Amino acid sequence: MNIATINNKIQPKKDLLLQHSLYGKVKNIESLNCFLENHVYAVWDFMSLLKALQAKLTCTTTPWFATKNPETRYLINEIVLAEESDLSIDGRHQSHYEMYIEAMKACGANTSGIEGFLSEVNSLQNIYVAIKKSSLHPNIKAFLDFTFRVIDEGKTHEIAAAFTFGREDLIPSMFTVILKNFQANFPETDLSKLIYYFERHIELDADEHGPMAMKMITELCGTDAQKWADVEAVSVLALEKRIGLWDAIEKQIKLKMEMA
């Protein structure tokens, strides 16, 4: 098995995501803000997947020792640098999560939900309890729970699968669809920070991070058939959880529009 085989196996799930009816529901500023207020959880938990890989593929403890594979060490450190300390639209260094929060505020979206959730995570010191106690939609809870189960219970190649096929490989195509929708429905609204965030992700993930992540998967799995099978299974699950997230956001938007 190889990258091409995995891509063929997961393509039907990717197609479901790219053709999801959610995109057509984001038609006004209220529905846009509803999208942002729910999608932000995926922006946040992405960083935990990334840092879990950094912890496994590089040395983040002292005393320092060189890790086994310098190629995967380089790949993950390159991705971390851009995701955790990228240049914002006004030339400051920020994580992509911080960029997203600023973009939300500029659009008038409410950030108290994610901020309250992170405060609870910090207070409880247990991500699973925080997820369970939250008032998030069950599908968003399932999305977050899956991420942290993979981090805590998964082998390195399984975490890399969730990161690569559930995020990096998916994001350029998915965010391109979202951007086209923004430009069609909000021609007179200043979404500069939000558009910059999406364009930056598309640029980095399509040209650099996506290919790097694919190379990382190949390095980690080699010729081990079981590892490739694990990658396929986790990738399918990751895409199913993303579809569930999109379903949840669509329902939230529909509910908001009915109450308006």
RODO-2510 file (C-alpha; in nm, 4 decimals, decimal comma):
residues 260
     n   res          X          Y          Z
     1     m     0,0000     0,0000     0,0000
     2     n     0,1089     0,3599    -0,0555
     3     i    -0,0142     0,7211    -0,0556
     4     a    -0,1953     0,6779    -0,3881
     5     t    -0,3850     0,3756    -0,2548
     6     i    -0,4920     0,5626     0,0583
     7     n    -0,6076     0,8589    -0,1507
     8     n    -0,8199     0,6306    -0,3692
     9     k    -0,9758     0,4623    -0,0661
    10     i    -1,0708     0,7872     0,1084
    11     q    -1,1773     0,9861    -0,2005
    12     p    -1,5535     0,9142    -0,1554
    13     k    -1,5405     1,0669     0,1957
    14     k    -1,3469     1,3681     0,0657
    15     d    -1,6060     1,4142    -0,2082
    16     l    -1,8846     1,4160     0,0516
    17     l    -1,7042     1,6944     0,2358
    18     l    -1,6344     1,9030    -0,0722
    19     q    -1,9953     1,8716    -0,1884
    20     h    -2,1486     1,9265     0,1568
    21     s    -2,4618     2,1390     0,1665
    22     l    -2,3177     2,3453     0,4560
    23     y    -2,1298     2,5745     0,2160
    24     g    -2,4503     2,6951     0,0557
    25     k    -2,6014     2,7809     0,3954
    26     v    -2,3446     3,0518     0,4797
    27     k    -2,5274     3,3370     0,3106
    28     n    -2,5285     3,6279     0,5565
    29     i    -2,3211     3,7607     0,8453
    30     e    -2,5301     3,5725     1,1051
    31     s    -2,4746     3,2370     0,9380
    32     l    -2,1068     3,3194     0,8791
    33     n    -2,0572     3,3943     1,2483
    34     c    -2,2372     3,0729     1,3421
    35     f    -1,9962     2,8853     1,1148
    36     l    -1,6922     3,0549     1,2703
    37     e    -1,8105     3,0026     1,6295
    38     n    -1,8340     2,6269     1,5693
    39     h    -1,5456     2,5704     1,3270
    40     v    -1,2988     2,7383     1,5652
    41     y    -1,2828     2,4168     1,7731
    42     a    -1,1275     2,2379     1,4756
    43     v    -0,8818     2,5252     1,4292
    44     w    -0,7801     2,4892     1,7942
    45     d    -0,7516     2,1100     1,8250
    46     f    -0,5444     2,0909     1,5065
    47     m    -0,2551     2,2413     1,7041
    48     s    -0,2690     1,9561     1,9564
    49     l    -0,2362     1,6995     1,6760
    50     l     0,0613     1,8918     1,5438
    51     k     0,2310     1,9253     1,8828
    52     a     0,1731     1,5558     1,9553
    53     l     0,3632     1,4747     1,6369
    54     q     0,6389     1,7159     1,7294
    55     a     0,6714     1,5462     2,0691
    56     k     0,7011     1,2033     1,9034
    57     l     0,9197     1,2919     1,6048
    58     t     1,1587     1,5433     1,7621
    59     c     1,3199     1,5773     2,1019
    60     t     1,1243     1,8254     2,3161
    61     t     1,2693     1,7219     2,6511
    62     t     1,6056     1,7607     2,8212
    63     p     1,8690     1,6329     2,8031
    64     w     1,8431     1,6508     2,4256
    65     f     1,9096     1,3523     2,2003
    66     a     1,8847     1,3392     1,8221
    67     t     1,5742     1,1492     1,7151
    68     k     1,6014     0,8523     1,4830
    69     n     1,4805     1,0065     1,1572
    70     p     1,6200     1,3513     1,0698
    71     e     1,3874     1,3770     0,7688
    72     t     1,0637     1,3502     0,9697
    73     r     1,2233     1,5746     1,2352
    74     y     1,2762     1,8433     0,9740
    75     l     0,9314     1,8040     0,8202
    76     i     0,7405     1,8408     1,1451
    77     n     0,9533     2,1308     1,2725
    78     e     0,8939     2,3188     0,9463
    79     i     0,5174     2,2728     0,9804
    80     v     0,5199     2,3751     1,3481
    81     l     0,7102     2,6951     1,2702
    82     a     0,4471     2,8146     1,0226
    83     e     0,1397     2,6963     1,2144
    84     e     0,2480     2,8275     1,5545
    85     s     0,4353     3,1436     1,4518
    86     d     0,3182     3,2560     1,1077
    87     l     0,3055     3,6155     0,9848
    88     s    -0,0338     3,7783     1,0346
    89     i    -0,1931     4,0133     0,7814
    90     d    -0,0255     4,3088     0,9561
    91     g     0,3177     4,1469     0,9922
    92     r     0,3013     4,0129     1,3485
    93     h     0,3918     3,6557     1,4432
    94     q     0,0865     3,4563     1,5476
    95     s    -0,0401     3,1020     1,5545
    96     h    -0,3135     3,0274     1,3034
    97     y    -0,5530     2,9836     1,5952
    98     e    -0,4783     3,3376     1,7170
    99     m    -0,5263     3,4672     1,3617
   100     y    -0,8635     3,2950     1,3477
   101     i    -0,9755     3,4454     1,6802
   102     e    -0,8824     3,7942     1,5565
   103     a    -1,0676     3,7298     1,2292
   104     m    -1,3740     3,6176     1,4251
   105     k    -1,3729     3,9365     1,6300
   106     a    -1,3331     4,1487     1,3166
   107     c    -1,6454     3,9803     1,1715
   108     g    -1,8433     4,0338     1,4919
   109     a    -1,8445     3,6634     1,5831
   110     n    -1,8606     3,5662     1,9496
   111     t    -1,5363     3,4139     2,0849
   112     s    -1,6672     3,3592     2,4395
   113     g    -1,7662     2,9986     2,3613
   114     i    -1,4182     2,8773     2,2662
   115     e    -1,2513     3,0985     2,5290
   116     g    -1,4781     2,9614     2,8014
   117     f    -1,4153     2,6068     2,6837
   118     l    -1,0370     2,6531     2,6923
   119     s    -1,0626     2,8076     3,0384
   120     e    -1,2524     2,4953     3,1486
   121     v    -0,9903     2,2681     2,9881
   122     n    -0,7188     2,4551     3,1778
   123     s    -0,9123     2,4474     3,5043
   124     l    -1,0106     2,0799     3,4920
   125     q    -0,6777     1,9592     3,3496
   126     n    -0,8745     1,6864     3,1728
   127     i    -0,9744     1,7378     2,8113
   128     y    -1,2273     1,4529     2,8088
   129     v    -1,4158     1,5816     3,1117
   130     a    -1,4133     1,9332     2,9654
   131     i    -1,5589     1,8017     2,6380
   132     k    -1,8253     1,5991     2,8181
   133     k    -1,9269     1,8888     3,0459
   134     s    -1,9478     2,1404     2,7615
   135     s    -2,2727     2,2426     2,5918
   136     l    -2,1271     2,1798     2,2462
   137     h    -2,3235     1,9916     1,9809
   138     p    -2,2688     1,6127     2,0197
   139     n    -2,0947     1,5972     1,6794
   140     i    -1,8466     1,8673     1,7839
   141     k    -1,7837     1,6761     2,1066
   142     a    -1,7254     1,3599     1,9015
   143     f    -1,4861     1,5473     1,6713
   144     l    -1,2788     1,6748     1,9647
   145     d    -1,2927     1,3433     2,1498
   146     f    -1,1637     1,1611     1,8401
   147     t    -0,8709     1,4023     1,8070
   148     f    -0,7544     1,3538     2,1634
   149     r    -0,8159     0,9764     2,1647
   150     v    -0,5875     0,9487     1,8606
   151     i    -0,3290     1,1663     2,0351
   152     d    -0,3427     0,9671     2,3598
   153     e    -0,3944     0,6156     2,2280
   154     g    -0,2647     0,6214     1,8721
   155     k     0,0753     0,5201     1,7425
   156     t     0,2826     0,7876     1,5695
   157     h     0,1738     0,6846     1,2201
   158     e    -0,1934     0,6961     1,3304
   159     i    -0,1579     1,0500     1,4677
   160     a     0,0162     1,1414     1,1418
   161     a    -0,2774     0,9916     0,9478
   162     a    -0,5345     1,2042     1,1328
   163     f    -0,3128     1,5078     1,0802
   164     t    -0,2376     1,4426     0,7128
   165     f    -0,5553     1,3002     0,5630
   166     g    -0,7995     1,4513     0,8118
   167     r    -0,6470     1,7997     0,7955
   168     e    -0,3479     1,8989     0,5799
   169     d    -0,4450     1,7148     0,2617
   170     l    -0,8099     1,8118     0,2976
   171     i    -0,7815     2,1801     0,3840
   172     p    -0,6729     2,3385     0,0514
   173     s    -0,9696     2,2011    -0,1467
   174     m    -1,2170     2,2524     0,1379
   175     f    -1,1059     2,6060     0,2186
   176     t    -1,1088     2,6991    -0,1517
   177     v    -1,4790     2,6105    -0,1599
   178     i    -1,5377     2,8198     0,1537
   179     l    -1,3464     3,1175     0,0106
   180     k    -1,5457     3,1136    -0,3143
   181     n    -1,8619     3,1210    -0,1053
   182     f    -1,7351     3,4191     0,0969
   183     q    -1,6541     3,6148    -0,2161
   184     a    -1,9962     3,5401    -0,3670
   185     n    -2,2069     3,6179    -0,0593
   186     f    -2,0103     3,8929     0,1161
   187     p    -1,8756     4,1216    -0,1586
   188     e    -1,9147     4,4376     0,0518
   189     t    -1,8175     4,3006     0,3953
   190     d    -1,4619     4,3476     0,5182
   191     l    -1,3469     3,9915     0,5711
   192     s    -0,9801     4,0721     0,5100
   193     k    -0,8463     3,8946     0,8200
   194     l    -1,0628     3,5890     0,7630
   195     i    -0,9783     3,5684     0,3943
   196     y    -0,6077     3,6066     0,4783
   197     y    -0,6364     3,3136     0,7229
   198     f    -0,7976     3,0880     0,4621
   199     e    -0,5667     3,1976     0,1808
   200     r    -0,2617     3,1418     0,4009
   201     h    -0,3780     2,7900     0,4833
   202     i    -0,4479     2,7106     0,1198
   203     e    -0,1053     2,8404     0,0162
   204     l     0,0906     2,6621     0,2890
   205     d    -0,0985     2,3332     0,2882
   206     a    -0,1197     2,2899    -0,0883
   207     d     0,2367     2,3956    -0,1721
   208     e     0,4342     2,2945     0,1367
   209     h     0,2663     2,1281     0,4337
   210     g     0,0503     1,8818     0,2390
   211     p     0,3423     1,7323     0,0438
   212     m     0,5559     1,7377     0,3627
   213     a     0,2861     1,5491     0,5541
   214     m     0,2582     1,2896     0,2743
   215     k     0,6330     1,2396     0,2864
   216     m     0,6114     1,1987     0,6637
   217     i     0,3476     0,9244     0,6268
   218     t     0,5665     0,7419     0,3730
   219     e     0,8694     0,7685     0,6039
   220     l     0,6706     0,6405     0,9046
   221     c     0,4997     0,3476     0,7294
   222     g     0,7731     0,2316     0,4931
   223     t     0,6840    -0,1182     0,3723
   224     d     0,4825    -0,2136     0,6813
   225     a     0,1402    -0,3301     0,5534
   226     q    -0,0184    -0,3078     0,8994
   227     k     0,0876     0,0539     0,9423
   228     w    -0,0631     0,1428     0,6047
   229     a    -0,3864    -0,0338     0,7055
   230     d    -0,3891     0,1654     1,0309
   231     v    -0,3390     0,4885     0,8346
   232     e    -0,6352     0,4067     0,6115
   233     a    -0,8638     0,3244     0,9082
   234     v    -0,7757     0,6409     1,1014
   235     s    -0,8032     0,8573     0,7895
   236     v    -1,1549     0,7304     0,7161
   237     l    -1,2588     0,7954     1,0768
   238     a    -1,1072     1,1451     1,0699
   239     l    -1,3046     1,2320     0,7566
   240     e    -1,6248     1,0898     0,9047
   241     k    -1,5780     1,3081     1,2131
   242     r    -1,5263     1,6129     0,9886
   243     i    -1,8482     1,5308     0,8009
   244     g    -2,0191     1,5090     1,1400
   245     l    -1,8773     1,8497     1,2330
   246     w    -2,0078     2,0005     0,9076
   247     d    -2,3503     1,8404     0,9713
   248     a    -2,3570     1,9941     1,3201
   249     i    -2,2652     2,3423     1,1966
   250     e    -2,5293     2,3219     0,9243
   251     k    -2,7916     2,2315     1,1860
   252     q    -2,6804     2,5165     1,4115
   253     i    -2,7104     2,7642     1,1219
   254     k    -3,0551     2,6324     1,0309
   255     l    -3,1698     2,6650     1,3931
   256     k    -3,0320     3,0205     1,4141
   257     m    -3,2084     3,1224     1,0937
   258     e    -3,5390     2,9766     1,2162
   259     m    -3,5130     3,1744     1,5398
   260     a    -3,4245     3,5008     1,3650
***
